[in-house]
Every structure is written in structure tokens, then in C-alpha cells.
Amino acid sequence: FENGLAKANGVVTAYNVNPENGLFIGEVQETVTKGVGLPAFCTIEAPPVIPEGESMIARLTADGWEVVDDMRGQTAYEKSSGKAVTISAIGPLDASLTSLAPATVYDSWLESSWVTDTVAQKAAQVKEAEITRTAKLSEVISTTQVWQTQLALGMISEANKAKLITWMTYADQLSEVDTSLAPYVVWPDKPAV
């Protein structure tokens, strides 16, 4: 090729680029005729080789090929909130994003890494343990309600009385659970019905 025109008839490898952004999109074998140029958005200059697994792409500019970051489709995280976002643009990662995922919902970005707010995390874990205890105590109430009525009316069987005592012992054990140990709370075993 000379001045963009073929010097002889033949077949050449042409490298296609996206007309909107110059990104390399593939190569084709083009049949060329002497004195005729390549189709639009093609070049015979090969793009740089990008190592397998790298998040990069070649882009043709007026100065030739350049290699740019290409993380499109990958997940990044907003440093301000930890919210996951899907990257849709080429180029370096925006300064407001990081490719590092927060470890917990209680993480905040500090300079170059996520830092867990252990006080907030612990408070949430204790609150969850309290909710669990309340749910378990509600189950005790619904399970023992008929037996308590039978006991009050003096018509409970010995078998049901024994079950009531077992379940009420379980309720006492639940009340004594130290929820401040969350997330390492050891719950008592629920009795059989």
C-alpha cells in the first residue's frame, strides 16, 4: 500500500475498527485491487497483541493504535456506598469506583481499602439475635397456649403437663441467652412437641 492505495492486486489482512470509537472489532481477509484502498474503518496495521485474560482493548487513533482498559461488563463498587455497578465504558476505572468488593454491608471506603464499622456490625448482630429470641419465645407461647389453659382449668394430663414444664424450661433458657455474644450465640435445643 502506498498513500492508502493498493500497489498490486491481492489479498491482505485488514483490521476493522468501530467507526464511533475506534475500538478494534476484528480482522478479515480483504481482496484488494491495484489503485484501490481498503473499506472504511479498516487498516492493514495490526493492533497490539493483548495478553490473554487482560481487561484491555486496542483502539485506533489518529496517532495509531493504543491500548486502553476495557472492564465493560465487570462489576465495580461505589466507594461512597459499596453499591455494585456494572461497568459500561472503556478506559480507566472512575475514581469514585473500586474493583474491590466490600466484605460486609458495614464497610466504608477509607483511602485505599474497605474498613468494617465493627460497632455498627456488632449492634446489628445483637439486634438480629434479639429478633431471633423473640421469634423463639413466640413459638413457645403458641405451642404451650392450650396446655396453659388446660392447667388453669385443672384438666391437663400428666403427659401434657410434662411437655408444658419442658417448654417453659426452654423459655427460661431462651430468656437467659446472652445476645451480646452475637454472632456467636448458643441457642438451647427446642423440645419436641
Contacts in CASP RR format, 6 or more apart in sequence:
PFRMAT RR
TARGET T0000
AUTHOR 0000-0000-0000
METHOD contacts of the structure
MODEL  1
FENGLAKANGVVTAYNVNPENGLFIGEVQETVTKGVGLPAFCTIEAPPVI
PEGESMIARLTADGWEVVDDMRGQTAYEKSSGKAVTISAIGPLDASLTSL
APATVYDSWLESSWVTDTVAQKAAQVKEAEITRTAKLSEVISTTQVWQTQ
LALGMISEANKAKLITWMTYADQLSEVDTSLAPYVVWPDKPAV
1 7 0 8 1.000
1 12 0 8 1.000
1 37 0 8 1.000
1 44 0 8 1.000
4 37 0 8 1.000
4 38 0 8 1.000
5 34 0 8 1.000
5 35 0 8 1.000
5 36 0 8 1.000
5 37 0 8 1.000
6 12 0 8 1.000
6 32 0 8 1.000
6 33 0 8 1.000
6 34 0 8 1.000
6 35 0 8 1.000
6 36 0 8 1.000
6 37 0 8 1.000
7 34 0 8 1.000
7 35 0 8 1.000
8 34 0 8 1.000
9 32 0 8 1.000
9 33 0 8 1.000
9 34 0 8 1.000
10 31 0 8 1.000
10 32 0 8 1.000
10 33 0 8 1.000
11 29 0 8 1.000
11 30 0 8 1.000
11 31 0 8 1.000
11 32 0 8 1.000
12 29 0 8 1.000
12 30 0 8 1.000
12 32 0 8 1.000
12 38 0 8 1.000
12 44 0 8 1.000
13 27 0 8 1.000
13 28 0 8 1.000
13 29 0 8 1.000
13 30 0 8 1.000
13 44 0 8 1.000
13 46 0 8 1.000
14 27 0 8 1.000
14 28 0 8 1.000
14 29 0 8 1.000
14 30 0 8 1.000
14 38 0 8 1.000
14 39 0 8 1.000
14 42 0 8 1.000
14 43 0 8 1.000
14 44 0 8 1.000
15 24 0 8 1.000
15 26 0 8 1.000
15 27 0 8 1.000
15 42 0 8 1.000
15 43 0 8 1.000
15 44 0 8 1.000
15 45 0 8 1.000
15 46 0 8 1.000
15 47 0 8 1.000
15 60 0 8 1.000
16 24 0 8 1.000
16 25 0 8 1.000
16 26 0 8 1.000
16 27 0 8 1.000
16 28 0 8 1.000
16 41 0 8 1.000
16 42 0 8 1.000
17 23 0 8 1.000
17 24 0 8 1.000
17 25 0 8 1.000
17 41 0 8 1.000
17 42 0 8 1.000
17 43 0 8 1.000
17 59 0 8 1.000
17 60 0 8 1.000
18 25 0 8 1.000
18 41 0 8 1.000
19 40 0 8 1.000
19 41 0 8 1.000
21 59 0 8 1.000
21 90 0 8 1.000
22 41 0 8 1.000
22 59 0 8 1.000
22 60 0 8 1.000
22 61 0 8 1.000
23 57 0 8 1.000
23 58 0 8 1.000
23 59 0 8 1.000
23 60 0 8 1.000
23 90 0 8 1.000
24 47 0 8 1.000
24 57 0 8 1.000
24 58 0 8 1.000
24 59 0 8 1.000
24 60 0 8 1.000
24 65 0 8 1.000
28 42 0 8 1.000
30 38 0 8 1.000
30 39 0 8 1.000
30 42 0 8 1.000
32 38 0 8 1.000
38 44 0 8 1.000
43 60 0 8 1.000
45 64 0 8 1.000
45 65 0 8 1.000
47 58 0 8 1.000
47 60 0 8 1.000
47 65 0 8 1.000
48 58 0 8 1.000
48 65 0 8 1.000
48 67 0 8 1.000
50 56 0 8 1.000
50 57 0 8 1.000
50 58 0 8 1.000
50 67 0 8 1.000
55 69 0 8 1.000
55 70 0 8 1.000
55 71 0 8 1.000
55 74 0 8 1.000
56 67 0 8 1.000
56 68 0 8 1.000
56 69 0 8 1.000
56 70 0 8 1.000
57 67 0 8 1.000
57 68 0 8 1.000
57 70 0 8 1.000
57 90 0 8 1.000
58 65 0 8 1.000
58 66 0 8 1.000
58 67 0 8 1.000
58 68 0 8 1.000
59 65 0 8 1.000
59 66 0 8 1.000
59 67 0 8 1.000
59 68 0 8 1.000
59 90 0 8 1.000
68 90 0 8 1.000
68 91 0 8 1.000
69 90 0 8 1.000
69 91 0 8 1.000
69 92 0 8 1.000
69 93 0 8 1.000
70 90 0 8 1.000
70 91 0 8 1.000
71 87 0 8 1.000
71 90 0 8 1.000
71 91 0 8 1.000
71 93 0 8 1.000
71 99 0 8 1.000
72 87 0 8 1.000
72 88 0 8 1.000
72 89 0 8 1.000
72 90 0 8 1.000
73 86 0 8 1.000
73 87 0 8 1.000
73 88 0 8 1.000
74 86 0 8 1.000
74 87 0 8 1.000
74 99 0 8 1.000
75 84 0 8 1.000
75 85 0 8 1.000
75 86 0 8 1.000
75 87 0 8 1.000
75 99 0 8 1.000
75 101 0 8 1.000
76 84 0 8 1.000
76 85 0 8 1.000
76 86 0 8 1.000
76 87 0 8 1.000
76 93 0 8 1.000
76 94 0 8 1.000
76 97 0 8 1.000
76 98 0 8 1.000
76 99 0 8 1.000
77 83 0 8 1.000
77 84 0 8 1.000
77 85 0 8 1.000
77 97 0 8 1.000
77 98 0 8 1.000
77 99 0 8 1.000
77 100 0 8 1.000
77 101 0 8 1.000
77 102 0 8 1.000
78 85 0 8 1.000
78 96 0 8 1.000
78 97 0 8 1.000
79 96 0 8 1.000
79 97 0 8 1.000
79 98 0 8 1.000
79 109 0 8 1.000
80 96 0 8 1.000
80 109 0 8 1.000
82 102 0 8 1.000
82 107 0 8 1.000
82 109 0 8 1.000
84 101 0 8 1.000
85 97 0 8 1.000
87 93 0 8 1.000
87 97 0 8 1.000
93 99 0 8 1.000
98 109 0 8 1.000
100 113 0 8 1.000
100 114 0 8 1.000
102 114 0 8 1.000
103 114 0 8 1.000
103 116 0 8 1.000
104 116 0 8 1.000
104 121 0 8 1.000
106 116 0 8 1.000
106 117 0 8 1.000
106 118 0 8 1.000
106 120 0 8 1.000
106 121 0 8 1.000
106 124 0 8 1.000
107 114 0 8 1.000
107 115 0 8 1.000
107 116 0 8 1.000
107 117 0 8 1.000
108 114 0 8 1.000
108 115 0 8 1.000
108 117 0 8 1.000
109 115 0 8 1.000
122 182 0 8 1.000
125 182 0 8 1.000
125 183 0 8 1.000
126 179 0 8 1.000
126 180 0 8 1.000
126 182 0 8 1.000
128 182 0 8 1.000
128 183 0 8 1.000
129 177 0 8 1.000
129 179 0 8 1.000
129 181 0 8 1.000
129 182 0 8 1.000
129 183 0 8 1.000
129 185 0 8 1.000
130 179 0 8 1.000
132 185 0 8 1.000
132 187 0 8 1.000
133 174 0 8 1.000
133 175 0 8 1.000
133 177 0 8 1.000
133 179 0 8 1.000
136 174 0 8 1.000
136 187 0 8 1.000
136 190 0 8 1.000
137 171 0 8 1.000
137 174 0 8 1.000
137 175 0 8 1.000
139 190 0 8 1.000
140 167 0 8 1.000
140 168 0 8 1.000
140 170 0 8 1.000
140 171 0 8 1.000
140 174 0 8 1.000
143 167 0 8 1.000
143 193 0 8 1.000
144 164 0 8 1.000
144 167 0 8 1.000
144 168 0 8 1.000
147 156 0 8 1.000
147 160 0 8 1.000
147 161 0 8 1.000
147 163 0 8 1.000
147 164 0 8 1.000
147 167 0 8 1.000
148 164 0 8 1.000
150 156 0 8 1.000
150 157 0 8 1.000
150 160 0 8 1.000
151 161 0 8 1.000
151 164 0 8 1.000
156 164 0 8 1.000
163 191 0 8 1.000
163 193 0 8 1.000
166 191 0 8 1.000
167 191 0 8 1.000
170 188 0 8 1.000
170 189 0 8 1.000
170 190 0 8 1.000
170 191 0 8 1.000
173 188 0 8 1.000
174 187 0 8 1.000
174 188 0 8 1.000
177 185 0 8 1.000
177 186 0 8 1.000
177 187 0 8 1.000
177 188 0 8 1.000
178 185 0 8 1.000
179 185 0 8 1.000
END
